[in-house]
Every structure is written in C-alpha cells, then in structure tokens.
Amino acid sequence: MPTQPLETLFRSEVLSMSAYHVADASNFIKLDAMENPYSWPEDIQARWLESLKTCPINRYPDPEAKTLAIALRRANSIPEQSALLLGNGSDEIIQILLMVLSADAAVLAPEPGFVMYKQVAQSLGLRYRGVPLLADSFELDMPAMRAAIAESRPALIFIAYPNNPTGNLFDADAIKEILSLAPGLVVVDEAYAPFADASFIGELGHYPNLLVMRTVSKLGLAGLRLGFLAGDAAIVEQLHKVRLPYNINSLTQITVGFALDHGEFLLEQTQTLRAERALVLQALDETPGVHAYPSAANFILFRTLNKAADDVFASLKSQGVLIKNLSPQGGLLHNCLRVTIGKPEENQAFLNALAVALK
C-alpha cells in the first residue's frame, strides 16, 4: 500500500463509484448478457482457422486496421465521406469520446440507458445528466430533453437505438430534433442494429454533429471486442489523437474480416433469434403476473407485477437460469428483469423456470 491514503491519490469521483459487475455464469443457462448463443458451423470454423495460419502474431497489428475498415464500410453501408474510428469494443469508443471533451463538459443521455455512458463520464469528472424516459412507454420525454439541452448545453449526447435495457426504438423524428437542438455531438449507439429495421447511418451526411456507433458483439462476435464509430472526418480526426496505438489486435482484424466475408450464417442466426424473440414475447404476454415490453433488440425487458423481481431472479437462478436483474437500479426499472433471447431450448427452459418462480 502507498504511504498516502487512497483519498489523496485518487479522484473523489472514482472513489465514490462501484465497479462494473459481471455475474459468474458457470453452469447456468446464460441469458444475461445479450450474446448470440450460436457457434459457427464446422466448415466455417475450419476455413477460419486456416486463415489464421498466416497471422503474423510476432508483429504489431495494422494500427489503422485498413483492410478491416474497408470490410466494415461495405457490410454497414457507411457513406464514403464519413470517417471511421475502431475501438476495443464500444466501451473504448465511449471512453475516447468522453476523454476528448473539455474538463467541465456536460454529457447527457436518456435513462434508463446503457450504464457505461454514466460510468465513464463520472470516472472522468464530467458533468453527467440523465433525463428520465416516459414511465409508461420508455419513450423519450421530449419536453424534458429540450429543457435539459437548453440548461446543460451538453458537449455530447448519447442515444441508444434500440435502447438498452428497455429494447425499444425511440421515435426517429424525436432524435432528429435532438440533432438539430444539440450544441455539441450526438452519438446514436446502434449496438443492436442486427435485430432492428432502423438506422441513422443514412443520415450521416445530413447532420454534421451526428456520430453513429456500432459493434460486432451482438452479431455473434462478442469475444473479439470490436466496435466502430462513423462520422464527420474532422471530428473523427480528433478522436484518433487519444486512441491508443494498435488497439485492434491482429486476430480480431483477421477474424472479423473473415466473418464479414462469410456472413450469411450470421445473418441466418440473427433471423432465427428475431423469430425466437417474437415467440418469447408472445409467451410472456400470455403469462399472468408479468408485463413484457416490445423489443427491437435481442433481449426482452419485463416487469413482475405480483412478486418482487429480486425473488423471481433468485428463483430462476436456483433453477439454473441466469438473466439480468435490473430492479436494484430502481426508478423506472423497479421490479424489472431482462432476458436475452437464446436457443429455442434455452428460451423454453427460461419460460418453464419463470412459471415456477411466479407461483
């Protein structure tokens, strides 16, 4: 231990925070982290492993990941005039975005939303402001958003589209209004784009302050940790200045490029998960004692009506099914749980366990 107390070494914002907790999923049916539950077909795996034989792991990776960037542009229809920033997952991109802001900058996001917006902003000592969503629908509260933008003058606004953890797509016209009102940057986080029929990538040329962020994690490549951001070249140029060199390793560059070139199976898996999402939502709608919310992502948020969510979560866990308990966050998420869409047998096991938990 240092001779100085930690209170004098570390910033107060960090000392007051809690670390991001990841539950131990060993020996559970894992439906808590919005992962694609399917592995790769054996023939695809064999061809992928063959492609890795020439990977020069004794050398540093391409610092600009040029070949991968071309593949990402093609696969995501990124406009030619937009620049790209690649990150070690979306989390690193969020950190980069917030690191470049001035020390007293304000950051704004609807809440409940992705926890890392607030977590990283507060760790950097920025002025974070969450604007509650409408209680009944989890839609944007536009009067509150307008007021918050006018009062805080945020340097950056995060909007998840679809939103995590609620799963819904905000009204596109409302987001366009926010883009017009915002004095700074607006990041539309499209982490769950593979499961939604909506995107702001086509708007990149219309709003100079718009940045669109995506990840390959939900597509089925979570273990590779790759996110990317598209936007105005002058903005992205500044972000690159604080990006750590060689942040995308060689194995990730080759593997994601391979997956995008052989992506038919990933699209098929996505379609399967979307179909399963509809079945699980229907089953939850028919289950007494819960209220499920429509989702455009690969998970469903639901609220327990007659039993405490903590108790339902504990019962599910005791039956070997791990989902996400959001109730401890309080507020609009009181008595709310979130279940990731898995394989059909995993979804049925969840529904069976839920029926027991609700008794």
NUZAKE-901656 format. One record per residue (C-alpha): residue number from 1; x, y, z. Coordinates in Angstrom, 2 decimals, padded with zeros to 5 digits, always signed. Example, Ala and Ser with C-alpha at 12.3 -4.5 7.8 and 13.67 -1.06 7.14 Angstrom:
2
+-----+---------+---------+---------+
|   i |    east |   north |      up |
+-----+---------+---------+---------+
|   1 | +012.30 | -004.50 | +007.80 |
|   2 | +013.67 | -001.06 | +007.14 |
+-----+---------+---------+---------+
***
This chain:
359
+-----+---------+---------+---------+
|   i |    east |   north |      up |
+-----+---------+---------+---------+
|   1 | +000.00 | +000.00 | +000.00 |
|   2 | +001.20 | +003.57 | -000.65 |
|   3 | +002.10 | +005.75 | +002.31 |
|   4 | -000.53 | +008.30 | +001.25 |
|   5 | -004.19 | +007.40 | +001.83 |
|   6 | -006.14 | +006.49 | -001.28 |
|   7 | -008.40 | +009.51 | -000.70 |
|   8 | -005.49 | +011.78 | -001.60 |
|   9 | -004.25 | +009.68 | -004.53 |
|  10 | -007.49 | +009.00 | -006.40 |
|  11 | -010.15 | +011.41 | -007.60 |
|  12 | -013.28 | +011.57 | -005.49 |
|  13 | -015.43 | +010.61 | -008.50 |
|  14 | -013.59 | +007.29 | -008.77 |
|  15 | -013.65 | +006.58 | -005.04 |
|  16 | -017.42 | +007.03 | -004.93 |
|  17 | -018.08 | +004.67 | -007.87 |
|  18 | -018.81 | +000.97 | -007.95 |
|  19 | -017.03 | -001.29 | -010.43 |
|  20 | -019.00 | -002.76 | -013.33 |
|  21 | -020.03 | -006.21 | -012.13 |
|  22 | -020.21 | -009.25 | -014.40 |
|  23 | -022.01 | -012.24 | -012.88 |
|  24 | -020.36 | -015.66 | -012.83 |
|  25 | -022.33 | -017.68 | -015.37 |
|  26 | -020.65 | -021.04 | -014.81 |
|  27 | -023.11 | -023.95 | -015.03 |
|  28 | -026.06 | -021.68 | -015.87 |
|  29 | -028.23 | -021.29 | -018.93 |
|  30 | -026.72 | -017.90 | -019.75 |
|  31 | -029.36 | -015.36 | -020.79 |
|  32 | -027.97 | -012.25 | -019.10 |
|  33 | -025.52 | -010.58 | -021.50 |
|  34 | -027.20 | -010.16 | -024.93 |
|  35 | -024.87 | -012.65 | -026.62 |
|  36 | -025.57 | -014.68 | -029.74 |
|  37 | -025.91 | -018.24 | -028.34 |
|  38 | -024.92 | -019.95 | -031.58 |
|  39 | -021.41 | -021.06 | -032.52 |
|  40 | -020.01 | -021.21 | -036.04 |
|  41 | -020.75 | -024.08 | -038.45 |
|  42 | -017.90 | -026.60 | -038.54 |
|  43 | -016.95 | -025.91 | -042.18 |
|  44 | -016.77 | -022.17 | -041.46 |
|  45 | -014.64 | -022.82 | -038.38 |
|  46 | -012.21 | -024.92 | -040.41 |
|  47 | -011.81 | -022.21 | -043.06 |
|  48 | -011.40 | -019.54 | -040.37 |
|  49 | -008.67 | -021.50 | -038.58 |
|  50 | -006.90 | -021.94 | -041.91 |
|  51 | -006.99 | -018.16 | -042.43 |
|  52 | -005.28 | -017.61 | -039.08 |
|  53 | -002.20 | -019.62 | -040.01 |
|  54 | -000.67 | -016.65 | -041.78 |
|  55 | -001.42 | -014.18 | -038.98 |
|  56 | +001.92 | -012.51 | -038.04 |
|  57 | +001.39 | -012.53 | -034.27 |
|  58 | +005.06 | -011.65 | -033.77 |
|  59 | +004.37 | -008.25 | -035.33 |
|  60 | +002.24 | -005.36 | -034.17 |
|  61 | -001.15 | -005.20 | -035.91 |
|  62 | -002.00 | -002.69 | -038.60 |
|  63 | -002.59 | +000.44 | -036.47 |
|  64 | -005.33 | +001.65 | -038.79 |
|  65 | -006.89 | -001.78 | -039.48 |
|  66 | -007.27 | -000.66 | -043.09 |
|  67 | -008.46 | -003.97 | -044.57 |
|  68 | -010.98 | -004.45 | -041.78 |
|  69 | -012.22 | -000.86 | -042.14 |
|  70 | -012.99 | -001.49 | -045.81 |
|  71 | -014.99 | -004.60 | -044.88 |
|  72 | -016.90 | -002.74 | -042.17 |
|  73 | -017.77 | +000.06 | -044.57 |
|  74 | -019.10 | -002.40 | -047.12 |
|  75 | -021.06 | -004.50 | -044.61 |
|  76 | -022.64 | -001.49 | -042.89 |
|  77 | -023.18 | +000.82 | -045.91 |
|  78 | -021.03 | +003.57 | -044.38 |
|  79 | -021.08 | +006.70 | -046.62 |
|  80 | -017.80 | +007.31 | -048.42 |
|  81 | -017.40 | +010.79 | -046.92 |
|  82 | -017.69 | +009.50 | -043.34 |
|  83 | -014.54 | +008.62 | -041.41 |
|  84 | -014.22 | +005.54 | -039.17 |
|  85 | -012.83 | +005.01 | -035.70 |
|  86 | -012.35 | +001.44 | -034.49 |
|  87 | -012.28 | +000.55 | -030.83 |
|  88 | -011.72 | -002.38 | -028.48 |
|  89 | -015.46 | -002.79 | -028.15 |
|  90 | -017.93 | +000.09 | -027.99 |
|  91 | -016.75 | +000.73 | -024.44 |
|  92 | -013.38 | +002.01 | -025.63 |
|  93 | -015.06 | +004.29 | -028.15 |
|  94 | -017.28 | +005.71 | -025.41 |
|  95 | -014.17 | +006.33 | -023.33 |
|  96 | -012.38 | +008.02 | -026.24 |
|  97 | -015.35 | +010.25 | -026.96 |
|  98 | -015.53 | +011.41 | -023.36 |
|  99 | -011.76 | +011.81 | -022.96 |
| 100 | -011.58 | +014.44 | -025.71 |
| 101 | -014.16 | +016.72 | -024.07 |
| 102 | -013.20 | +019.76 | -022.04 |
| 103 | -012.84 | +019.17 | -018.30 |
| 104 | -016.12 | +020.91 | -017.39 |
| 105 | -018.18 | +019.47 | -020.25 |
| 106 | -021.73 | +018.24 | -019.74 |
| 107 | -022.82 | +014.83 | -021.01 |
| 108 | -026.48 | +013.92 | -021.43 |
| 109 | -028.32 | +010.64 | -022.02 |
| 110 | -031.85 | +009.29 | -021.60 |
| 111 | -032.31 | +007.00 | -018.61 |
| 112 | -032.55 | +004.13 | -018.14 |
| 113 | -029.85 | +003.61 | -020.75 |
| 114 | -026.52 | +001.90 | -021.24 |
| 115 | -024.73 | +002.19 | -017.90 |
| 116 | -021.28 | +002.84 | -019.39 |
| 117 | -022.28 | +006.33 | -020.58 |
| 118 | -022.67 | +007.44 | -016.99 |
| 119 | -019.91 | +005.21 | -015.60 |
| 120 | -017.19 | +006.57 | -017.90 |
| 121 | -018.40 | +010.18 | -017.79 |
| 122 | -018.34 | +010.24 | -013.99 |
| 123 | -014.96 | +008.48 | -013.83 |
| 124 | -013.54 | +011.35 | -015.89 |
| 125 | -015.14 | +014.00 | -013.67 |
| 126 | -017.54 | +015.24 | -016.36 |
| 127 | -020.98 | +016.66 | -015.59 |
| 128 | -023.32 | +013.80 | -016.41 |
| 129 | -027.09 | +014.34 | -016.61 |
| 130 | -029.62 | +011.60 | -017.14 |
| 131 | -033.06 | +012.51 | -018.50 |
| 132 | -035.78 | +010.02 | -017.43 |
| 133 | -037.80 | +008.32 | -020.15 |
| 134 | -041.59 | +008.33 | -020.04 |
| 135 | -042.67 | +005.88 | -017.37 |
| 136 | -045.37 | +004.02 | -019.28 |
| 137 | -043.69 | +003.58 | -022.67 |
| 138 | -039.96 | +004.20 | -022.13 |
| 139 | -040.16 | +006.73 | -024.96 |
| 140 | -038.14 | +009.93 | -025.00 |
| 141 | -039.64 | +012.68 | -022.86 |
| 142 | -039.10 | +015.43 | -025.41 |
| 143 | -040.12 | +018.40 | -023.21 |
| 144 | -037.62 | +017.17 | -020.61 |
| 145 | -034.96 | +016.58 | -023.29 |
| 146 | -035.44 | +020.08 | -024.72 |
| 147 | -035.16 | +021.60 | -021.27 |
| 148 | -032.07 | +019.58 | -020.38 |
| 149 | -030.33 | +020.52 | -023.62 |
| 150 | -031.12 | +024.19 | -023.07 |
| 151 | -029.97 | +024.15 | -019.44 |
| 152 | -026.91 | +021.89 | -019.65 |
| 153 | -025.66 | +022.77 | -023.15 |
| 154 | -024.15 | +019.27 | -023.41 |
| 155 | -020.98 | +018.73 | -025.38 |
| 156 | -022.17 | +015.19 | -026.09 |
| 157 | -025.49 | +013.34 | -026.05 |
| 158 | -025.73 | +009.54 | -026.15 |
| 159 | -028.86 | +007.91 | -027.59 |
| 160 | -029.05 | +004.10 | -027.78 |
| 161 | -031.13 | +002.97 | -030.77 |
| 162 | -032.62 | +000.46 | -029.86 |
| 163 | -032.26 | +001.34 | -026.22 |
| 164 | -030.60 | -000.88 | -023.65 |
| 165 | -032.13 | -002.07 | -021.30 |
| 166 | -035.65 | -001.23 | -022.49 |
| 167 | -035.32 | -002.66 | -026.01 |
| 168 | -037.45 | -000.07 | -027.78 |
| 169 | -036.63 | +002.15 | -030.74 |
| 170 | -037.10 | +005.83 | -029.96 |
| 171 | -039.07 | +007.93 | -032.42 |
| 172 | -036.74 | +008.84 | -035.30 |
| 173 | -038.20 | +012.34 | -035.66 |
| 174 | -037.51 | +012.99 | -031.98 |
| 175 | -033.87 | +012.03 | -032.47 |
| 176 | -033.64 | +014.32 | -035.50 |
| 177 | -034.99 | +017.15 | -033.37 |
| 178 | -032.32 | +016.44 | -030.75 |
| 179 | -029.69 | +016.56 | -033.51 |
| 180 | -030.98 | +019.97 | -034.52 |
| 181 | -031.11 | +021.30 | -030.96 |
| 182 | -027.82 | +019.87 | -029.69 |
| 183 | -024.96 | +022.39 | -029.35 |
| 184 | -022.43 | +019.55 | -029.48 |
| 185 | -022.13 | +015.96 | -030.69 |
| 186 | -024.90 | +013.36 | -030.74 |
| 187 | -023.87 | +009.70 | -030.68 |
| 188 | -026.54 | +007.28 | -031.89 |
| 189 | -025.50 | +003.92 | -030.44 |
| 190 | -026.73 | +001.15 | -032.74 |
| 191 | -025.29 | -001.83 | -030.89 |
| 192 | -028.44 | -003.85 | -031.58 |
| 193 | -028.83 | -002.87 | -035.23 |
| 194 | -028.82 | -006.51 | -036.46 |
| 195 | -032.14 | -007.01 | -034.67 |
| 196 | -033.83 | -003.78 | -035.74 |
| 197 | -035.11 | -002.42 | -039.03 |
| 198 | -033.91 | +001.11 | -038.38 |
| 199 | -030.63 | +003.02 | -038.55 |
| 200 | -029.21 | +006.54 | -038.65 |
| 201 | -026.27 | +005.62 | -040.87 |
| 202 | -028.15 | +007.05 | -043.83 |
| 203 | -028.40 | +010.40 | -042.01 |
| 204 | -024.64 | +010.87 | -041.56 |
| 205 | -024.41 | +013.27 | -044.48 |
| 206 | -027.34 | +015.38 | -043.24 |
| 207 | -026.20 | +016.17 | -039.68 |
| 208 | -022.56 | +017.23 | -039.19 |
| 209 | -022.80 | +016.61 | -035.42 |
| 210 | -024.09 | +013.04 | -035.83 |
| 211 | -021.87 | +010.07 | -034.95 |
| 212 | -023.17 | +006.51 | -035.36 |
| 213 | -021.63 | +003.79 | -033.21 |
| 214 | -021.94 | +000.06 | -033.78 |
| 215 | -020.39 | -003.20 | -032.55 |
| 216 | -020.00 | -006.72 | -033.89 |
| 217 | -020.65 | -008.17 | -030.43 |
| 218 | -024.40 | -008.70 | -030.75 |
| 219 | -023.98 | -010.14 | -034.24 |
| 220 | -022.16 | -013.08 | -032.67 |
| 221 | -018.57 | -011.88 | -032.26 |
| 222 | -018.62 | -010.64 | -028.66 |
| 223 | -015.34 | -012.31 | -027.77 |
| 224 | -013.45 | -010.28 | -030.37 |
| 225 | -014.23 | -006.91 | -028.75 |
| 226 | -014.68 | -004.69 | -031.79 |
| 227 | -016.73 | -001.53 | -032.02 |
| 228 | -016.66 | +001.25 | -034.58 |
| 229 | -017.83 | +004.83 | -034.97 |
| 230 | -018.70 | +006.66 | -038.21 |
| 231 | -018.97 | +010.41 | -038.64 |
| 232 | -017.53 | +013.66 | -039.91 |
| 233 | -013.84 | +013.34 | -040.77 |
| 234 | -012.81 | +016.46 | -038.84 |
| 235 | -014.40 | +015.08 | -035.66 |
| 236 | -013.00 | +011.58 | -036.05 |
| 237 | -009.53 | +013.02 | -036.66 |
| 238 | -009.54 | +014.49 | -033.14 |
| 239 | -010.71 | +011.20 | -031.65 |
| 240 | -007.83 | +009.34 | -033.24 |
| 241 | -005.40 | +011.53 | -031.29 |
| 242 | -006.32 | +009.84 | -028.00 |
| 243 | -006.90 | +006.35 | -029.39 |
| 244 | -004.19 | +004.03 | -028.10 |
| 245 | -001.94 | +002.67 | -030.85 |
| 246 | -002.54 | -000.89 | -032.07 |
| 247 | -005.84 | -001.07 | -030.19 |
| 248 | -007.32 | -003.65 | -032.57 |
| 249 | -005.25 | -006.82 | -032.37 |
| 250 | -004.29 | -008.88 | -035.42 |
| 251 | -006.50 | -011.86 | -034.56 |
| 252 | -009.54 | -009.61 | -034.24 |
| 253 | -008.77 | -007.84 | -037.52 |
| 254 | -008.44 | -011.10 | -039.45 |
| 255 | -011.37 | -012.86 | -037.76 |
| 256 | -013.91 | -010.04 | -038.11 |
| 257 | -012.88 | -009.55 | -041.72 |
| 258 | -013.32 | -013.28 | -042.34 |
| 259 | -016.72 | -013.29 | -040.61 |
| 260 | -017.97 | -010.34 | -042.68 |
| 261 | -016.84 | -012.05 | -045.88 |
| 262 | -018.70 | -015.23 | -044.87 |
| 263 | -021.53 | -013.50 | -043.05 |
| 264 | -024.50 | -015.41 | -044.43 |
| 265 | -024.57 | -017.74 | -041.44 |
| 266 | -024.51 | -014.78 | -039.03 |
| 267 | -027.50 | -013.23 | -040.79 |
| 268 | -029.33 | -016.56 | -040.61 |
| 269 | -028.64 | -016.76 | -036.88 |
| 270 | -029.91 | -013.21 | -036.45 |
| 271 | -033.14 | -014.05 | -038.26 |
| 272 | -033.57 | -017.11 | -036.05 |
| 273 | -033.12 | -015.00 | -032.92 |
| 274 | -035.63 | -012.45 | -034.18 |
| 275 | -038.18 | -015.21 | -034.70 |
| 276 | -037.46 | -016.59 | -031.24 |
| 277 | -037.84 | -013.08 | -029.78 |
| 278 | -041.39 | -012.93 | -031.14 |
| 279 | -042.22 | -016.32 | -029.61 |
| 280 | -040.79 | -015.41 | -026.20 |
| 281 | -042.60 | -012.07 | -026.20 |
| 282 | -045.87 | -013.79 | -027.01 |
| 283 | -045.31 | -016.30 | -024.22 |
| 284 | -044.53 | -013.51 | -021.74 |
| 285 | -047.64 | -011.61 | -022.83 |
| 286 | -049.66 | -014.71 | -022.01 |
| 287 | -048.00 | -015.19 | -018.61 |
| 288 | -050.01 | -013.85 | -015.65 |
| 289 | -048.03 | -011.71 | -013.25 |
| 290 | -045.63 | -010.11 | -015.73 |
| 291 | -045.72 | -007.20 | -018.15 |
| 292 | -043.33 | -007.55 | -021.11 |
| 293 | -042.18 | -004.62 | -023.24 |
| 294 | -041.83 | -004.80 | -027.03 |
| 295 | -038.24 | -005.10 | -028.19 |
| 296 | -036.23 | -004.35 | -031.33 |
| 297 | -033.11 | -005.90 | -029.77 |
| 298 | -032.04 | -009.44 | -028.84 |
| 299 | -033.48 | -009.23 | -025.35 |
| 300 | -036.81 | -008.50 | -023.68 |
| 301 | -037.44 | -006.37 | -020.63 |
| 302 | -040.30 | -007.42 | -018.40 |
| 303 | -041.75 | -006.27 | -015.09 |
| 304 | -043.03 | -008.56 | -012.35 |
| 305 | -046.43 | -007.45 | -011.07 |
| 306 | -047.25 | -009.63 | -008.08 |
| 307 | -043.85 | -010.80 | -006.84 |
| 308 | -040.63 | -008.92 | -006.20 |
| 309 | -038.20 | -009.11 | -009.11 |
| 310 | -035.40 | -009.97 | -006.66 |
| 311 | -037.30 | -013.09 | -005.59 |
| 312 | -038.10 | -014.10 | -009.17 |
| 313 | -034.47 | -013.61 | -010.17 |
| 314 | -033.29 | -015.73 | -007.23 |
| 315 | -035.75 | -018.49 | -008.10 |
| 316 | -034.66 | -018.54 | -011.74 |
| 317 | -031.03 | -018.72 | -010.67 |
| 318 | -031.75 | -021.59 | -008.30 |
| 319 | -033.25 | -023.42 | -011.29 |
| 320 | -030.11 | -022.87 | -013.35 |
| 321 | -031.24 | -019.92 | -015.46 |
| 322 | -029.29 | -016.66 | -015.30 |
| 323 | -030.92 | -013.45 | -016.55 |
| 324 | -030.30 | -009.80 | -015.59 |
| 325 | -031.90 | -008.29 | -012.50 |
| 326 | -032.36 | -004.57 | -013.15 |
| 327 | -034.57 | -003.87 | -010.17 |
| 328 | -031.67 | -002.78 | -007.91 |
| 329 | -031.19 | +000.22 | -010.22 |
| 330 | -034.55 | +001.49 | -009.01 |
| 331 | -036.57 | +004.24 | -010.61 |
| 332 | -038.29 | +003.20 | -013.82 |
| 333 | -036.64 | -000.23 | -013.60 |
| 334 | -038.20 | -001.20 | -010.27 |
| 335 | -039.23 | -004.87 | -010.42 |
| 336 | -037.77 | -005.21 | -013.93 |
| 337 | -035.80 | -008.14 | -015.32 |
| 338 | -034.13 | -008.54 | -018.72 |
| 339 | -033.78 | -011.82 | -020.57 |
| 340 | -031.54 | -012.39 | -023.58 |
| 341 | -033.01 | -014.40 | -026.43 |
| 342 | -031.24 | -017.75 | -026.62 |
| 343 | -031.69 | -021.02 | -028.45 |
| 344 | -035.25 | -022.44 | -028.50 |
| 345 | -034.47 | -024.96 | -025.76 |
| 346 | -032.88 | -022.24 | -023.61 |
| 347 | -035.87 | -019.95 | -024.07 |
| 348 | -038.24 | -022.75 | -023.13 |
| 349 | -036.17 | -023.55 | -020.04 |
| 350 | -036.43 | -019.88 | -019.04 |
| 351 | -040.19 | -019.81 | -019.54 |
| 352 | -040.63 | -023.04 | -017.57 |
| 353 | -038.47 | -021.70 | -014.73 |
| 354 | -040.34 | -018.39 | -014.78 |
| 355 | -043.67 | -020.18 | -014.34 |
| 356 | -042.25 | -021.85 | -011.22 |
| 357 | -040.76 | -018.59 | -009.95 |
| 358 | -044.06 | -016.75 | -010.23 |
| 359 | -046.04 | -019.29 | -008.17 |
+-----+---------+---------+---------+
***
